[in-house]
């Protein structure tokens, strides 16, 4: 995770960037293991490498920007798509850490490396285009979720959104 550049063209002047984060490349292996194995058996190296490179480009062309007012998602390699969710519209946030994420962290711990704490973040909102937004394979998912939750609460307090339980 790194602090974002304030001169980014998609952040409005009254917003302050909080965090810029990306999904982990571990998603390629987890989601496509059987397909990759089949491709290796059929064509050995060329097609699987092209497939992995395509998945790599998909992951690398996905980014998320959390500002003081919005969560901005940018996806796409050939066809770019930018979506905005106003933070005051966020209703709930959930984190899921699958067994593979946990096993990877266990293996890294045994090797003496720092665990990645990978997880999937699910954001539920009253946004019309993205009522459910899934941020897949995010490193330090609990820490990122806490930053999103704090930004949501701060934005709701700032604009005076009435909360009901």
C-alpha positions in Angstrom: 0.0 0.0 0.0 1.2 3.5 -0.7 0.0 7.0 -0.3 -1.7 8.3 -3.5 -0.6 11.2 -5.6 -2.8 14.2 -5.0 -2.5 15.2 -8.6 -4.5 12.2 -9.8 -7.1 13.3 -12.4 -10.0 11.3 -11.0 -9.8 12.8 -7.5 -11.8 16.0 -7.0 -10.0 19.0 -5.6 -12.0 19.0 -2.3 -11.1 15.4 -1.7 -7.9 14.2 0.0 -6.5 10.8 -1.0 -6.2 8.3 1.9 -5.0 5.1 0.3 -4.2 3.5 -3.1 -4.2 -0.3 -3.1 -4.2 -3.2 -5.5 -5.3 -6.9 -5.6 -2.7 -9.6 -5.0 -1.3 -11.7 -7.9 -2.1 -14.8 -5.7 -5.6 -14.6 -7.2 -4.2 -15.9 -10.6 -3.0 -19.1 -9.0 -6.0 -19.7 -6.8 -8.8 -19.1 -9.4 -7.1 -20.7 -12.3 -5.1 -23.6 -11.0 -7.0 -26.5 -12.7 -7.2 -24.5 -16.0 -3.5 -23.8 -15.9 -2.7 -27.4 -15.2 -4.9 -28.6 -18.1 -3.3 -26.1 -20.4 0.2 -27.2 -19.4 -0.6 -30.8 -20.1 -2.1 -30.0 -23.5 0.2 -27.4 -24.9 3.1 -27.5 -22.4 4.3 -23.9 -22.3 3.2 -21.4 -24.9 -0.5 -21.2 -24.3 -0.3 -21.3 -20.5 2.3 -18.6 -20.5 0.1 -16.4 -22.7 -2.9 -17.2 -20.4 -0.9 -16.3 -17.3 0.3 -13.1 -18.9 -3.3 -12.2 -19.8 -4.4 -12.8 -16.2 -1.4 -10.9 -15.0 -2.4 -7.9 -17.1 -5.9 -8.1 -15.8 -4.7 -8.0 -12.2 -2.1 -5.3 -12.8 -4.7 -3.1 -14.5 -7.0 -3.2 -11.5 -6.6 -0.6 -8.8 -8.7 0.9 -6.0 -8.4 4.4 -4.6 -10.0 5.3 -1.3 -10.5 9.1 -0.8 -12.2 11.0 1.9 -15.5 10.9 -0.1 -15.4 8.0 -2.6 -14.0 4.5 -3.3 -12.8 4.5 -6.9 -12.3 1.3 -8.8 -10.3 1.2 -12.0 -10.4 -2.0 -14.1 -9.6 -3.1 -17.6 -6.7 -3.4 -19.9 -8.2 -2.8 -23.4 -11.6 -1.5 -22.2 -11.0 0.8 -19.2 -13.8 1.1 -16.6 -13.8 3.5 -13.7 -16.5 3.3 -11.0 -17.2 5.5 -8.1 -19.0 4.7 -4.9 -19.8 7.6 -2.6 -18.7 6.6 0.9 -21.9 7.7 2.5 -23.7 5.1 0.5 -21.8 2.2 2.1 -24.0 0.1 4.3 -21.8 -2.8 5.3 -18.4 -4.3 4.8 -17.4 -8.0 5.1 -14.0 -9.7 4.9 -13.5 -13.3 3.9 -10.2 -15.2 4.2 -10.4 -18.5 2.4 -8.5 -21.6 3.4 -5.9 -21.0 0.6 -5.2 -17.5 1.9 -4.7 -18.9 5.4 -2.5 -21.7 4.3 -0.3 -19.3 2.3 0.1 -17.2 5.4 0.9 -20.3 7.5 3.6 -21.3 5.0 5.1 -17.8 4.9 5.2 -17.8 8.7 7.0 -21.2 8.8 9.5 -19.8 6.3 10.1 -16.8 8.6 8.5 -14.3 6.2 5.8 -11.8 7.0 2.2 -13.1 6.3 0.3 -11.3 3.5 -3.0 -11.5 5.4 -4.8 -11.9 2.0 -8.6 -11.6 2.0 -11.6 -10.7 -0.1 -13.4 -7.5 0.9 -17.2 -7.4 0.2 -18.7 -3.9 0.3 -22.5 -3.6 0.3 -23.9 -0.2 -0.6 -27.0 1.7 -1.7 -25.2 2.6 -5.0 -27.3 1.8 -8.0 -24.6 0.4 -10.3 -22.6 -1.4 -7.6 -24.8 -2.5 -4.7 -22.3 -5.2 -4.1 -18.6 -4.6 -4.8 -16.0 -7.4 -4.4 -12.4 -6.5 -3.9 -10.6 -9.8 -4.4 -7.4 -11.0 -2.9 -6.4 -7.8 -1.1 -3.2 -7.9 1.0 -3.8 -6.9 4.7 -7.6 -7.1 4.1 -8.5 -6.4 7.7 -6.3 -3.3 7.8 -7.7 -2.0 4.5 -11.3 -2.8 5.7 -10.7 -0.8 8.9 -9.4 2.2 6.8 -12.5 2.0 4.6 -14.8 1.7 7.6 -13.2 4.8 9.3 -13.4 6.8 6.0 -17.1 5.8 5.6 -17.9 6.9 9.2 -16.0 10.1 8.8 -17.8 11.0 5.6 -21.2 10.2 7.0 -20.4 12.4 10.1 -19.1 15.2 7.9 -22.2 15.4 5.7 -24.7 14.5 8.5 -26.1 11.2 7.3 -28.8 9.9 9.7 -28.0 6.3 10.7 -30.7 3.7 11.4 -30.1 0.2 12.8 
